[in-house]
């Protein structure tokens, strides 16, 4: 997929601020330090469209990015960051839940998890939440370059068992720095959204 047009449309905190057209949306959910913004920038070959930060928990809004005027990425606030107040965490979880459960435009959910470590309780809950809502989802295992390729199968098996998956088909190792997995992720997006490769 050649991305020739990418822009931040709006940062929203409630449904009244969401874009009102019918463009399909691909949501990204994951822990605060899992690398969602870097994942977006890597996929679209832009350095700074999605704002990255060395401070986890920085994203506090739903950020809508229009891609080729064909669909949007929606970066949702990261979960599980301890240095924000309980009230903040509760507000974020409600915002995420409302978007994922009510947004008709949302057609695909990427759950980003750190391939180096077992999924956390919150990772497992997010996967169960997607299944309970019958949302199409795939699991992107970030920071794959930190693991030797010979050990990938071991980590895939770990995730399959921990998330109680029937197979490893929904698991996609990805590396922002090495570019691993980029083509496979675009194939998933194009297939689900029925986009033409440009």
C-alpha positions as CSV (number, residue, x, y, z in Angstrom):
1,X,0.0,0.0,0.0
2,X,1.4,3.4,-1.0
3,X,0.4,6.1,1.4
4,X,0.3,9.4,-0.5
5,X,-2.0,11.3,1.9
6,X,-2.0,11.1,5.7
7,X,-3.2,13.6,8.3
8,X,-4.5,14.0,11.8
9,X,-8.1,14.8,11.5
10,X,-9.1,15.3,15.1
11,X,-8.3,14.4,18.6
12,X,-11.6,13.5,20.3
13,X,-12.8,12.6,23.8
14,X,-16.5,12.0,23.1
15,X,-18.7,10.7,20.2
16,X,-19.9,14.2,19.3
17,X,-16.4,15.0,18.2
18,X,-15.9,11.9,16.0
19,X,-15.7,12.5,12.2
20,X,-19.3,12.2,10.9
21,X,-18.6,10.6,7.5
22,X,-18.7,6.9,6.8
23,X,-15.0,6.2,6.2
24,X,-14.1,2.8,7.7
25,X,-11.8,2.9,10.8
26,X,-9.0,0.7,12.1
27,X,-8.5,1.1,15.8
28,X,-5.2,0.5,17.7
29,X,-5.3,-0.6,21.3
30,X,-2.5,-1.6,23.6
31,X,-0.5,-0.8,26.7
32,X,0.9,2.7,27.1
33,X,4.5,1.8,26.2
34,X,3.8,-0.8,23.5
35,X,4.5,1.6,20.6
36,X,1.1,2.4,18.9
37,X,2.3,5.8,17.6
38,X,5.5,4.3,16.2
39,X,3.5,1.5,14.6
40,X,1.4,4.1,12.7
41,X,4.4,6.1,11.6
42,X,6.1,3.0,10.4
43,X,3.2,1.7,8.5
44,X,2.6,4.9,6.6
45,X,6.4,5.7,6.3
46,X,6.1,9.1,8.1
47,X,8.4,10.0,10.9
48,X,6.2,12.3,13.0
49,X,2.5,12.1,12.0
50,X,1.5,10.1,15.1
51,X,3.0,11.8,18.1
52,X,5.4,9.6,20.0
53,X,6.7,10.3,23.5
54,X,9.2,8.9,25.9
55,X,6.6,9.4,28.6
56,X,4.1,6.5,28.6
57,X,0.4,7.5,29.0
58,X,0.8,10.7,26.9
59,X,-2.0,9.9,24.5
60,X,-5.2,10.9,26.4
61,X,-7.5,11.3,23.4
62,X,-8.8,9.3,20.5
63,X,-6.6,10.4,17.6
64,X,-8.2,10.0,14.1
65,X,-5.7,9.8,11.2
66,X,-7.1,9.9,7.6
67,X,-5.1,7.6,5.3
68,X,-5.4,8.2,1.5
69,X,-8.9,9.6,2.2
70,X,-9.9,5.9,2.1
71,X,-9.9,4.9,5.8
72,X,-8.7,6.1,9.2
73,X,-6.4,4.8,11.9
74,X,-7.8,5.5,15.4
75,X,-5.1,5.5,18.1
76,X,-6.9,5.0,21.4
77,X,-5.3,5.9,24.8
78,X,-2.9,3.3,26.1
79,X,-4.0,1.2,29.1
80,X,-2.2,0.0,32.2
81,X,0.0,3.1,32.9
82,X,0.4,3.4,36.7
83,X,1.5,7.0,37.0
84,X,-1.9,8.6,36.1
85,X,-4.7,8.9,38.6
86,X,-7.3,6.2,39.1
87,X,-9.9,8.8,37.9
88,X,-7.9,9.3,34.7
89,X,-7.6,5.6,34.1
90,X,-11.4,5.1,34.6
91,X,-12.2,8.0,32.2
92,X,-9.8,6.5,29.6
93,X,-11.4,3.0,29.9
94,X,-14.9,4.4,29.5
95,X,-13.8,6.4,26.4
96,X,-12.2,3.4,24.8
97,X,-15.1,1.1,25.7
98,X,-17.6,3.6,24.3
99,X,-15.7,4.0,21.0
100,X,-15.2,0.2,20.5
101,X,-18.7,-0.8,21.4
102,X,-20.7,1.9,19.7
103,X,-18.7,3.2,16.7
104,X,-20.2,1.7,13.5
105,X,-17.3,2.8,11.3
106,X,-14.9,0.7,13.3
107,X,-14.2,-2.4,11.1
108,X,-10.9,-3.8,12.4
109,X,-9.1,-3.7,15.8
110,X,-5.4,-4.2,16.1
111,X,-4.3,-5.3,19.6
112,X,-0.7,-4.4,20.1
113,X,1.3,-6.4,22.6
114,X,5.0,-6.6,23.4
115,X,6.3,-9.8,21.8
116,X,9.1,-10.1,24.4
117,X,6.8,-10.6,27.3
118,X,3.7,-12.7,28.2
119,X,0.5,-10.8,27.7
120,X,-0.6,-8.9,30.8
121,X,-4.0,-9.3,32.5
122,X,-5.2,-6.1,30.7
123,X,-4.0,-7.5,27.4
124,X,-6.0,-10.7,28.0
125,X,-9.1,-8.6,29.0
126,X,-8.8,-6.5,25.9
127,X,-8.7,-9.6,23.7
128,X,-11.8,-11.0,25.6
129,X,-13.6,-7.7,25.2
130,X,-13.0,-7.8,21.4
131,X,-14.3,-11.3,21.2
132,X,-17.4,-10.5,23.3
133,X,-18.3,-7.7,21.0
134,X,-17.5,-9.9,18.0
135,X,-15.0,-7.4,16.7
136,X,-12.7,-8.5,13.9
137,X,-9.2,-8.3,15.4
138,X,-5.6,-9.2,14.9
139,X,-2.8,-9.1,17.5
140,X,0.4,-7.2,16.5
141,X,3.4,-8.4,18.5
142,X,5.7,-5.3,18.6
143,X,9.4,-5.2,19.2
144,X,10.0,-8.4,17.3
145,X,13.5,-7.3,16.4
146,X,14.4,-7.6,20.1
147,X,14.0,-11.4,19.8
148,X,16.1,-13.7,17.7
149,X,14.1,-15.1,14.7
150,X,14.9,-18.6,15.9
151,X,12.9,-17.9,19.1
152,X,9.8,-16.5,17.4
153,X,7.9,-19.8,17.4
154,X,8.5,-20.1,21.1
155,X,7.0,-16.7,21.7
156,X,4.1,-17.3,19.3
157,X,3.3,-20.5,21.2
158,X,3.5,-18.6,24.4
159,X,0.9,-16.1,23.2
160,X,-1.3,-18.8,21.7
161,X,-1.5,-20.5,25.0
162,X,-1.8,-17.4,27.2
163,X,-4.6,-15.9,25.0
164,X,-6.3,-19.3,24.4
165,X,-6.1,-18.9,20.7
166,X,-7.0,-21.8,18.4
167,X,-3.9,-21.1,16.2
168,X,-1.2,-18.5,15.7
169,X,-3.0,-17.1,12.6
170,X,-4.1,-13.9,14.3
171,X,-0.6,-13.2,15.6
172,X,1.6,-10.8,13.6
173,X,5.2,-10.2,14.7
174,X,6.2,-6.6,13.9
175,X,9.3,-4.4,14.1
176,X,9.2,-0.7,13.6
177,X,13.0,-0.5,13.1
178,X,13.5,-3.5,10.8
179,X,10.2,-3.4,8.9
180,X,9.2,-6.9,9.8
181,X,5.5,-7.6,9.3
182,X,4.6,-4.4,7.5
183,X,3.4,-6.1,4.3
184,X,1.3,-8.7,6.3
185,X,-0.4,-5.9,8.2
186,X,-1.3,-4.0,5.1
187,X,-2.7,-7.3,3.6
188,X,-4.9,-7.6,6.7
189,X,-6.1,-4.0,6.4
190,X,-6.7,-4.3,2.6
191,X,-8.6,-7.6,3.0
192,X,-10.9,-6.5,5.8
193,X,-11.6,-3.0,4.4
194,X,-11.6,-4.3,0.8
195,X,-9.2,-1.6,-0.3
196,X,-7.4,-1.7,-3.6
197,X,-3.6,-1.7,-3.4
198,X,-2.4,1.6,-4.7
